[in-house]
Amino acid sequence: MTEVHDLRRQLSEKAQFHDLVGKSEPMLRIYQQIRDVARVDTTVVIEGETGTGKELVARAIHAASHRASRPFVAVNCAGLTESLLASQLFGHRRGAFTGAIADQQGLFEAADGGTLFLDEIGDIPLNVQTSLLRVLQEREIIRLGEARPRSIDVRILAATHRNLQEEVEKGAFRADLLYRIRVARIHLPALRERRQDIPLLTSTFLAKCRAEIGKAVEEVSHEAMRYLLDYAWPGNVRELRSAIEYAVIRCRSAVIPADDLPPELHESTPLPACPQESPLDEKQRLLAALEQARGNRTAAARLLGMSRATFYRRLTSFGIPRNS
């Protein structure tokens, strides 16, 4: 038992990196990538599905870099018109366009000395992409309505849920800009690819909900956890947090029952084993069950609807120590 406790203590020390939560193999690799790119002042593209935590990764890179004491400025490039986005990024001179009643610095100037995070860079209009490329090449910006360039010292971090290479092939994204920004890249796994982290994320979100909502909800039931582990999570970590908040609001006891989870989780019927499940997904489910059961293998097997013998065989097949 001492070895088990030591292992759990060592893992818990690796379970959080800045505001990122997770101790699965995919997340430990992400933490190392963050450390690596934080040491060098280069542009980074953070790729991943919606809700995987791309801005959290950008903030972690900034916090671990030599620019940590300087501003971190974030902008979501999706849904903004070309003129509005250009004005926000580069600033404008009074009278540059209708409604420009005063000189206004842009986000590049606001982030001077620090980091500018361009979320959903794949949605930037082509004309603004051209201006952005010039900023990266010349390290200076020109406010709308001005001719004088202004020098800036800003690190660019970008994020997208799109395949930028495919966007280049469609003519929606400049190839030269892609090559300029994708000096380094970090690909965030979907939550379904790191199910081992679901119990830990659930505990983290429960703690935040207790503080924000003021309800003494301590944990989720084993049945509820089965639903959490088996759901596909198309909205990823963001959707999980919303689901926990929903359940906490509905819950009338210290333990969240399955009935208090959002309806969409019930519509996705939990299965003891999924024939289409990839080996990586199954390994993550086994590890997640062990995490939820606090290392109790009998309870973990029951959580997955397996016999103890079957559970042991699956552990062995994936090289997972029985005392994990």
C-alpha positions in Angstrom: 0.0 0.0 0.0 2.9 2.3 0.7 4.0 2.0 -3.0 0.5 2.8 -4.2 0.4 5.9 -2.0 3.8 7.0 -3.2 2.7 6.6 -6.8 -0.5 8.5 -6.2 1.5 11.4 -4.5 4.0 11.5 -7.4 1.2 11.6 -10.0 -0.7 14.3 -8.1 2.3 16.5 -8.2 2.2 16.3 -12.0 -1.6 16.7 -12.2 -1.6 20.5 -12.8 0.5 22.8 -14.9 -0.5 26.4 -14.4 -4.3 26.3 -15.0 -4.2 23.1 -17.1 -5.4 20.0 -15.3 -4.5 16.4 -16.2 -2.0 13.7 -15.5 -2.6 11.4 -18.5 0.2 10.6 -20.8 -1.1 13.0 -23.5 -1.2 15.9 -21.0 2.2 15.2 -19.6 3.5 15.5 -23.1 1.7 18.8 -23.5 3.3 20.2 -20.3 6.7 19.3 -21.7 6.0 20.9 -25.0 4.9 24.1 -23.2 8.2 24.2 -21.2 10.1 23.7 -24.4 8.5 26.5 -26.4 8.4 28.9 -23.4 12.2 28.9 -23.4 12.4 30.4 -27.0 10.8 33.5 -28.3 9.1 32.0 -31.3 5.6 31.9 -32.7 3.5 28.9 -31.8 0.3 27.5 -33.3 -1.9 25.7 -30.8 -4.2 23.2 -32.6 -7.2 21.4 -31.2 -11.0 21.0 -31.2 -13.2 23.6 -29.7 -13.2 23.5 -25.9 -9.8 21.7 -25.5 -8.2 24.6 -23.6 -6.1 26.4 -26.3 -6.1 29.7 -24.5 -5.0 28.0 -21.2 -2.0 26.6 -23.1 -1.2 30.0 -24.5 -1.4 31.6 -21.0 0.8 28.8 -19.6 3.4 29.4 -22.3 3.4 33.2 -21.5 3.6 32.5 -17.7 6.6 30.2 -18.2 8.4 32.6 -20.5 10.7 35.6 -19.9 7.7 37.8 -20.9 5.6 36.7 -17.9 5.7 40.1 -16.2 4.5 41.8 -19.3 1.0 41.9 -20.7 -0.9 38.9 -22.1 -3.5 40.1 -24.5 -6.1 37.8 -26.2 -8.4 38.4 -29.1 -10.9 36.0 -30.7 -10.6 36.6 -34.5 -13.7 34.7 -35.4 -16.9 36.6 -36.2 -15.3 40.0 -36.5 -15.6 42.1 -39.7 -12.4 42.8 -41.6 -12.4 46.5 -40.7 -13.2 45.9 -37.0 -10.5 43.3 -36.6 -7.9 45.5 -38.4 -8.8 48.4 -36.1 -8.6 46.2 -33.0 -5.2 44.7 -33.9 -3.4 47.7 -35.3 -5.3 50.7 -33.9 -6.5 53.7 -35.8 -6.1 57.5 -36.1 -8.9 59.8 -35.4 -11.0 60.2 -38.5 -9.6 57.1 -40.2 -13.2 55.8 -40.7 -16.7 56.7 -39.6 -16.9 56.5 -35.9 -13.2 56.9 -35.2 -13.6 59.9 -32.9 -10.2 59.6 -31.2 -6.8 58.1 -31.7 -6.8 54.5 -30.5 -3.9 52.1 -30.0 -4.4 48.5 -31.1 -3.8 45.2 -29.4 -0.3 44.9 -30.7 0.7 48.1 -28.9 -1.3 47.0 -25.8 0.7 43.8 -25.7 4.1 45.5 -26.4 6.8 43.6 -24.5 4.4 40.7 -23.8 2.3 38.2 -25.7 -0.6 38.6 -28.2 -2.8 35.5 -28.4 -4.7 35.3 -31.7 -7.5 32.8 -31.1 -9.0 31.2 -34.2 -6.4 32.7 -36.5 -7.8 30.6 -39.3 -10.8 32.9 -39.5 -8.8 36.1 -40.2 -9.8 37.7 -43.5 -7.1 37.5 -46.2 -6.5 41.3 -46.3 -5.8 41.3 -42.6 -3.6 38.2 -43.0 -1.4 40.3 -45.3 -1.1 43.1 -42.7 -0.3 40.5 -40.0 2.4 38.9 -42.2 4.0 42.3 -42.5 4.0 42.8 -38.7 5.7 39.5 -38.3 8.4 40.3 -40.9 9.1 43.9 -39.9 8.2 43.9 -36.2 6.2 47.1 -36.6 2.6 48.2 -37.1 0.9 51.0 -38.9 -2.3 52.4 -37.4 -5.3 52.7 -39.7 -5.2 56.2 -41.2 -1.5 56.7 -40.5 1.6 56.3 -42.6 4.2 56.2 -39.8 5.2 52.7 -38.6 5.6 52.0 -34.9 8.1 49.5 -33.6 6.7 46.7 -31.4 8.1 43.8 -29.4 5.4 41.2 -29.2 5.4 37.4 -29.2 2.6 35.9 -31.2 0.8 32.8 -30.1 -2.1 31.6 -32.3 -4.8 29.0 -32.0 -7.2 27.3 -34.4 -9.6 24.4 -34.6 -9.1 24.3 -38.4 -6.6 22.4 -40.5 -4.6 25.4 -41.8 -2.9 23.4 -44.5 -6.3 22.6 -45.9 -7.3 26.3 -45.6 -4.2 27.1 -47.7 -5.2 24.6 -50.3 -8.7 26.2 -50.5 -7.2 29.7 -50.8 -8.6 30.8 -47.5 -5.3 31.2 -45.7 -1.9 32.5 -47.0 0.8 29.9 -47.3 3.5 32.4 -46.4 1.7 33.4 -43.3 1.3 29.7 -42.3 5.0 29.0 -42.7 5.8 32.2 -40.7 3.6 31.4 -37.7 3.9 27.6 -37.5 7.5 27.6 -36.3 6.3 25.4 -33.5 3.0 23.7 -32.9 1.2 22.1 -30.1 -1.8 19.8 -30.8 -4.2 19.4 -27.9 -5.9 16.1 -27.5 -9.7 15.9 -27.4 -11.2 14.9 -24.0 -12.3 11.5 -25.4 -8.6 10.9 -26.1 -7.6 11.4 -22.4 -10.5 10.0 -20.5 -8.1 9.2 -17.6 -8.3 12.9 -16.7 -12.1 13.0 -16.4 -12.3 12.1 -12.7 -9.6 14.7 -11.9 -11.2 17.4 -14.0 -14.6 16.6 -12.4 -13.1 17.0 -8.9 -11.5 20.3 -10.0 -14.7 21.7 -11.4 -16.7 20.5 -8.4 -14.3 22.5 -6.1 -14.8 25.6 -8.3 -18.6 25.2 -8.3 -18.6 24.8 -4.5 -16.8 28.1 -4.2 -18.8 29.9 -6.9 -22.3 28.5 -6.2 -22.0 27.9 -2.5 -23.4 24.3 -2.5 -21.7 21.6 -0.5 -21.6 19.0 -3.3 -18.6 16.8 -2.7 -18.5 14.2 -5.5 -20.3 12.3 -8.2 -21.8 8.8 -7.8 -20.2 5.8 -9.5 -23.2 5.6 -11.8 -22.8 9.2 -12.8 -19.1 8.8 -13.4 -19.9 5.9 -15.8 -21.9 8.4 -17.9 -19.1 10.9 -17.7 -16.5 8.4 -18.8 -18.6 7.0 -21.7 -19.9 10.2 -23.2 -18.1 11.4 -26.4 -17.7 15.1 -25.2 -17.9 16.9 -28.5 -17.4 20.2 -26.6 -14.4 18.7 -24.7 -13.3 20.2 -21.3 -15.5 23.2 -21.7 -18.6 21.0 -22.1 -17.5 18.9 -19.1 -17.3 22.0 -16.9 -20.8 23.1 -18.0 -22.1 19.6 -17.3 -20.7 19.7 -13.8 -22.1 23.2 -13.1 -25.6 22.0 -14.4 -25.4 18.9 -12.1 -24.3 21.0 -9.1 -27.2 23.4 -9.5 -29.7 20.5 -9.7 -28.2 18.4 -7.0 -29.9 18.2 -3.6 -27.3 16.2 -1.7 -23.5 15.9 -1.3 -23.3 13.3 -4.1 -24.4 14.0 -7.6 -26.6 11.1 -8.9 -26.7 10.2 -12.6 -30.2 11.7 -12.9 -28.8 15.2 -12.2 -26.5 15.1 -15.3 -27.5 16.9 -18.5 -30.0 15.1 -20.7 -27.5 14.6 -23.6 -25.4 12.3 -21.4 -28.4 10.1 -20.8 -29.2 10.0 -24.5 -25.7 8.6 -25.1 -26.2 5.3 -23.4 -23.1 4.2 -21.4 -21.7 0.8 -22.4 -19.5 -1.5 -20.4 -17.3 -2.1 -23.4 -17.4 -0.6 -26.9 -16.5 -2.8 -29.8 -15.4 0.2 -31.9 -13.3 1.6 -29.1 -9.6 2.1 -30.0 -6.9 0.5 -27.8 -5.9 4.0 -26.6 -9.5 4.9 -25.7 -9.8 1.6 -23.7 -6.6 2.2 -21.9 -7.8 5.7 -20.9 -11.1 4.2 -19.6 -9.2 1.7 -17.5 -7.0 4.4 -16.0 -9.9 6.7 -15.4 -11.8 4.0 -13.6 -8.8 3.4 -11.4 -8.5 7.1 -10.7 -12.2 7.3 -9.8 -12.0 4.2 -7.6 -8.8 5.6 -5.9 -6.8 2.6 -6.9 -9.4 0.0 -5.7 -9.3 -2.5 -8.6 -12.5 -4.3 -7.6 -14.4 -1.0 -7.5 -12.8 0.1 -10.8 -13.9 -3.2 -12.5 -17.5 -2.7 -11.1 -17.5 0.8 -12.5 -16.7 -0.5 -16.0 -19.2 -3.4 -15.7 -16.3 -6.0 -15.9 -15.5 -8.9 -13.7 -12.3 -8.6 -11.6 -10.6 -11.2 -13.7 -11.5 -9.5 -17.0 -10.3 -6.2 -15.5 -6.9 -7.7 -14.6 -6.5 -9.2 -18.0 -7.1 -5.8 -19.6 -4.6 -4.1 -17.3 -2.0 -6.7 -18.2 -2.7 -6.4 -22.0 -1.9 -2.7 -21.8 1.1 -3.1 -19.5 -0.6 -1.2 -16.6 0.8 -2.4 -13.3 -1.9 -4.0 -11.1 -0.9 -1.7 -8.2 -1.4 1.5 -10.3 
